[in-house]
Amino acid sequence: MQLTQALTRAVQTRGRSTATIYAERKRTYAELGDRVPRFAAALRALGLKRGDRIGVLALNSDNSVELFFSAAWAGLVIVPLNTRWAVPENIYTLDDAQCEALIIDDVFVAQLRELQRGHPMKHVIHMGDGAAPAGLHSYEAMIASSAPMADECGSNDELCGIYYTGGTTGNPKGVMLSHTNLVSASVNWIATLHFSEDTVYLHSAGLFHLAGTSPAMALTLAGGTHVCLPKFDAKLAFEAIQRHRINYCLFVPTMVNMMVNHPEFADYDLTSVRYCEYGASPMPDAVLAAAMEKLPTWEFIQGYGMTESAALTVSLPWRYHFESEGMPSKRQAAGRAAYGVDVRIVDDDGRELPRGETGEIAVRGAQVMLGYWRKPEATTAALRNGWLHTGDAARMDEDGFVFIVDRVKDMIISGGENIYSREVENAAHRHPAVRECAVIGIPSTDWGESVHAVIALKDGQQATPQQIIDHCRTLIAGYKCPRSVEFRDALPLSGAGKIMKNVLREPYWKGKTKSVN
């Protein structure tokens, strides 16, 4: 399997069709088929070798889509950087992945000096609409001045991309995804989520995230049209849907909530949309009910997955959101196993549990990652006997539907983003007044869950909640920072001396049927 097969097929079968739309710019698949091998050649001309890593720090654009295929065409490994992370987090990523080059857009040029101080790189390429700053290579000039090269894409279990996800130990982990992982995920997406050459898809999720990357690759394989927003904005989404007659979207529940409650919602024609995939966190039932009422032409499909499984592993089709003859509503379920993916609920020893019993979700299939970059112990802990242990606690009913009830690992999902408590705790602990800190997720109407810090201060020290929050913002991404802070004289400890987060969570989740939202 080769990732570039998706592009070569689309060029062969859909060459004259629109491939990408960004602002006022449109490109056909024939144009992509010309640009990708030229930029691949330009990258190799810089002296980059097969297997070298290149970082990308940029908002969504048509160029961002073609970059995935250019890197693969040149036999390079792409490392998308999280556009929402703080500079220290992205320095860690560049350094950990040992990136030889960085591709950066206009928005992030201001960070370049600091990024370079943290991790000097041989080459920096400016992928912006204006002139390249002094000392940087120009993306468009590199394409214009290069002859196309032959496809030197890797294949099968060769490394294709490293996608960083938050780490329980305080630093992000690089998920190694192969060509087989990404191509298998694309075929799965087409089969499970109805992509076709007629799909006009809105990219609003960041392409650094598998919720952005996976559909981008699958849609190219299908030969559909990519419409790219730099990032999610409800009004920009409305305008794009109406203008381009978009028929497929992916939104996290927070985005859906923002849209249906937007004051200008009724001003736009959104009836072209047929499918809306939602995921990254469960959709609160009130939000889903409002969306179904206000967007009657949309069919909602839930997707569950993780970076380690190249995204989609479980899906809940539209028809199971309702009661039907012989089948009750499964709206509270995450869904059933997607095509080509084995899903089990297992105990601590990896044994499959009877239906209805709660255990950990384990996944097996061609989509499951190679492992964590330069983290063999973490890889061994996650991949056991061929199964990926997800860290999510769930039960499976007699019809094979998976119902998530809690998390085995210490993670918060807020606004569709995974936030590991340890990362936030490490940041808060660096405040000079903090003695102990525990971070938990608490229910939030707007975000699903909200980051809440419980802190004990050092004797004689003082701090305000806002000071703790502002301090964290200097070290980690804003969305990870506490939205609320509670001070206590001491935190509850177990007999082994561990902070009992279940005691801290209990007042907030009391009366609810599950401990995640």
N, C-alpha and C positions, 0 to 999 in steps of 0.2 A: 504494500500500500504506500502511495506517495501523496502528500498533500497537494502537489501541483496538478495532479490528475483532475482535481475539481475545476481548476482554471482552464486547462487545455480542452476539457470536454465542453465547457461553456463557450469558449472561443470557437470551437468547431461547430457547435449546434446552434449558438445564439449570437454569433459574431456581430450582427447588425442591430441587436437589441440593446436597450439601455441597461448598463451594468450598475452605474453609480450616479447618484444625484447629491450634490452638496452645494447649498446656496444657489447660485445661478449657473453652476457648472454641471454638465452632463457628459458622461463618457460611455461609449459602447464597450461590449466585451472584446471586440477587435482592437480597440484602443488599449484596453488593459493587457491584451495579449502582446502588444508591442511594448508597452511601458515596463512591464514586470521584468522581462529578460534584460532590458537595458539597465534598469536600476540594479539588478542582480550583478551584471557585469561591472558596473561602477563600484559596487561594494567590494568585489574581488580585486579590482584595480587599486584599491587603497592598501592592499596587502593583507586583507582579511582571509583567513584560511577556513577550510571546511571544519565545522564544529565550533568555530569562534562564536562568542555570544555578543549580541548587539542589543542595547537597551533602547526602549522607546518611551518617551515621556511627552504625550500629546493628547489633546482632546480628539473626539471622533471626527473623522473627515473621510472623503473618498480616498485620499492618500493612505490613511490609516488602514483601510481595508486591503489595498493592494500591497502594502508592506508585508503582510503575513506571507503572501505568495512570493514576493521578491526575495525575502530572507530564505525561504525554503528552496527556491530556484537556485540560489547561490550555495546551498548546502550549509547555511549558517543557522544558528539557534537564536530565536527571538525571545527577548525578555521584556514584556510590557510592564511598565512601572505604573503604580497606582496614582492617578492624578489627584486623589484626595489625601494622600499621605503627606506628612510633614517632611521637610528636607532631610532630617537625620534618618528617617525610615527609608527613603529612596537611596541615600548614600549607602546604607547597609545593604540594600538590594544590589546595587551596582557592584559593590565590593565583593559580596558573597558570590555573585554569579560570575565575577571576574570578567566584566564586560570590557571588550576592546574598543567599542564605539558606542556613541549615543546619538539617537535621532530625536530632535526636540523641536517643538513648534513655537510660535510667537508668544503664547501665553506663559511658557516656562523658561524662556531665554533669561529672564531676570534671575532665575535660580542657578544659572549655569556656573558662575564663579564659585559659589558655595559647593555645588555638586563636584566640581573639578578639584576643589581643595580636599574634599573627603575621599574622592576616588579619581585620580587623574586618568584621562582616557586619551588614546592616540588620535582618535578622530571624532569630531562632532559635526553632525549634519543638520542644517536648518531646514525644516519642512514647514515653512510658513508662506503666506501669500505675498509678503513684501520681500525686499532685498535681504540677502543673508548678511548678518552682522560680520564685521571684520574678523578674520581668522576661522570662520566656519564654512564648511562646504555647503553649496546650494543644492537642495534636492532636485529641483527642476533642471538646473544646469547639468547636474550629473547625468540625468536621463537623456537630455538633449545631445550631450557630447559623447555618449557611449553607444557602441554597436551591441546588438543583442547577443547574449551568450547562449550556448546550449544548456538545456536543463541538467543541472547537477544535483538535483534534489536527493536527499536521503530517502530511506524507505523502511517500511515495517517497524522494527523496534529501535531504530536509530532515533536519537533525541531530536525533537522538532522545536519545542518551546519550553521555557521555564516560567511558570505562573506562580507568583508569590501570594501566599495566604497567611493570615495572622497566625502567630505561634503561641502555644500554651506555655512555652518556656520564656516568653518575653520578646523573641525575635521572630520575624516572618520566616516561613519555610518555603523553599522553592519546590513546587510540584513539577516533576519531570514528565512531560507528555510526549509521546512518540507519534510518528506518522500513523501507525495503526490506531492508537488512541483517538486521534483527531478525525481520521477518516471514518472510523467506526461510529463515532459520535455523530458525524454528519449524516451518515446513512440512517442511523437511528432517528435523528431529528426529522428527516424527510418522511420516514415511515410513520412515526408516532404523531408528529405535529403538522402534517399536511403541507409541507413546503412543495412548490412546483415552479415551473418556469413562468407561471402567471402571477406569482407572489410579488407584491410590491411592499417591501418590509421597511418599517421605521426603526432605525438604530438610535435608541435613546440611552440604553444601558452602556456604560463605558466599555470600550473594546479592550481595556486591560483586564477585564473581568470575564470569566467564562460565559456569563450571561450575555456578553456582547460578542466574544470571540466565536463561540460555538455556532450561533445562528449565522454569523458572517461566513463561516466556512461552508456550512450546510447550504445556505442560500446560493453561494457561488456554484456548488456542485449541482444544484437544481437549475441554475441559470436564471434565477429571479433578479429583481431590481432592488438595490440597496439605496435607501434614502437616509442620509446621515445628518443627525443633529449633533452639534458640538458636545452637548450634554443635555440632560433632561430639563425642560422648562415647559410647564403646562401649556402656556399660550403658544410657544413655538411648536409644540406637538399638535395642537389644534390646527394651526396654520398649515403645517406640513401635510396633515391628513386630508384637509380640505383641498389644498392646492394640487397634490400629487395623487389623489384618490388612492391612498394607502389602504391595503386590505388586510394587513397583518401587523400586529404590534406585540412587543413584550414590555410589560411594566411590572415593577415590584408593587406590592399592595399600597405602600405609601404614595407612590405616583398616582395610582388609580384614585386614591382618596383625595389627593390634591386636585385632580382633574374634575371629578364629579362635584366638588365643592367650590370650584373656581367661579368667580363672579361673572366671567364672560363665557361660561360653558355653553349657554344657549345660543350664542352668537355664531356658532360654527356648525357646518354640516359634517358630521362624523359618521355618516351612514355607510360610507364605502368599506369600513372595516368589517371583515367577516370573523377573523380569529384574533383573540388576545390571549397570549400565554402569560400567566403570572407565576411568580416564584420568588426564590431567595428567602422568603419568609411566608408563613401562612396568611391567607387573606381573612381578616376579621369578618364574621358573617354579616355584620351591619354594613360594612363597606361593599361587600359582594352584592348584597341585596340592593343597595342604592345604585350600584353600577348596572346591574341587570335591569333595573327599572328605567334608568335614564339612557341606557345604551341598548335598546331592545334588538338591534341588528347584530350585536356582537356575540360571538360564542366564546366563552371563557374556558381555558384549559390550564389546569395547574401542573407545574413541573417541579419535581424535587430532585436535587442532585448536589454535587459538590465539586470543587476544583479537582480533587483527587480522582474523580470518576469522569473527567471531561464533561461535567455538567449532568445532563439528563439521565436519570436512572429509573424514576418512578413518575407516572403521569396519570392525571385524573381528567378524562375526556368530559366534554360538555354534557353529554347525556346522563352522566352519573351525578350531576348536580341536582337532579330531580328524582322524585319517586316515579317508578314505572311499574308496569305489571310484572310481578315476580321479582322485583329488585327494589329495595328501599333506597332512599337518597343516601349517597356516599359523600355528601358535601364536606363533611368534617375530615375526610381521609386525604392523605397526600396523593394517593392513587395506587395503581398497580405497576408491576415491573414493566419497563419499556422493552422494546424488541432487542433480543440479543444480550439481555442483562439478567443474571440470576440474583434474586433478592431473598434473603432469609432473615428471620429474627432468631438471634442466638443468645446463649447464656455466656458467662464469663470464660468458659472453656471452649467456646466456639461451637457448641452443640445446638442444633436447631431445636427451638421450643415448639410445643403444641400451639395450635391456633388459639388466639385470645390471650396468651400469656405475654407479659411485657419483658423485652430484652433489648439487645442492641441490634441495629440494622447492619447487616453485612452484605456486601455486594461483590459479585464476580462477573467478569466479562472482558471483552477486548478493549473496552474503554478505560479500564482501571490503570492508573498511572504506573510508570516504571519505578517510582519511588521518590524520596525527597533528596534534592540536590545536596550532596556533601553531608548528609545526615543519616548514616546507616542505622543508628539505633532507633531513630524515629521511624524509619522505613520498616524495620523489623517489627516495631510495635503496631504499626498500622496494617501491614500486609502479613497475614498469617494463614498458612496453608492455602494460598491462592485467593484468599478472601480479603477485601478491604473492609476494615472495621471503622464505621463512620463516626462513632461517638454519639449517635442519636438513639434515644430509647423509644421503642415503639411496640405496637402489637399488630398482628395480621389477622384479619377475620377469615371466615370460611370461604369467602369469594376471592381471597388474595389481595384485598385492599389493606394498605398500610396506614395506620393511625399513629402519628408521632405524639408522644406524651411528655417527653422531657429530653434533656441532654446528658449524656454520660460525661462528656468533656465540658470544661468550664468556659462556656461561650454564650454570648448575648447576640441576638439578631435584632438590629435596630435599623428600620428603614431599608431592610433588605441586605444590609452589610453585616458580615461576621465580625464580631468584636470579642477578642479574647480577654477575659478579666485580668489575666496576668500582665498583659501589656499595659493596661491602664494602671494597675497596682504598682508596677515598676516605675511608671512616670510619677505617680502621686508620692511614692516613697522618696523621691529625690527632692521633694520640698523639705527644707530644713526643719520645719515644725512637726512633721508627720512621724509618729512612732509606729503605728500599725494602720493598715488599710485593707479593706475587703471591698471588692467591686462586684455587684450583682445586677441582674436585669429585673426591672419591675414593670408592671403593665403600663402601657401607654396607648391612648386612643389614636394618636397621630402616627406613632412610629412602630407599633406592635410591642416593642420593649424599649425601655429607656435605661441608660447607664446611670447607676446610683452608687455613690461611694460612701462607705461607712468608715469613719476615721477616728482614731485615738491619737491625740496630740502628745508630744513630749512634755514633761513637767516644766511648767513655767513658760511654755510657748503658746502663741495665739495665731490664729488664722481664720479667715472668713471663707465661706463656700466659694465666692467668686475668685478669691486669691488662689485657691486650689485649682479651680477650673482654668484660670489664666496660666498658671504654671504648667499644667498638663498640655496646653495648646502649644507651648514652645518645644515640646518633645514628640508629640504624636498628632495624628490627624484630628481635626476638629470634631468629626463625627464620632470618634472614639472617646472623646473627653466626657467626664461626668456631666450630666444635665442637672443633677441634684447631689448635694453633699450633706451628710448627717454626721454630727460629732457625738462620740460617746467616750466615757471615761475608760472603758475597756471593751474589747470584743469577746464574744463568747468562744470558749475553747473546749475542745474535746479532751478526753483523758490522755490522748497522745500529744496534746498541745497544739492541735490544728484548729484553725478558725472554723467554726461551724456555720457555713453559709446557709445551710438549710434553716437554721434558727433565724438568720437575718432575713431570708426570703419569706418565711412563713406568714408574717402579718400582711404582706402585699398580695400573696397568692391565695390567701384563705378563702374558701368557698368556691374556688375555681376548679374545674375538672382536670386541668393539666397545668404543669409548671412552666410552660412556655406559651407565648402569645402569638 
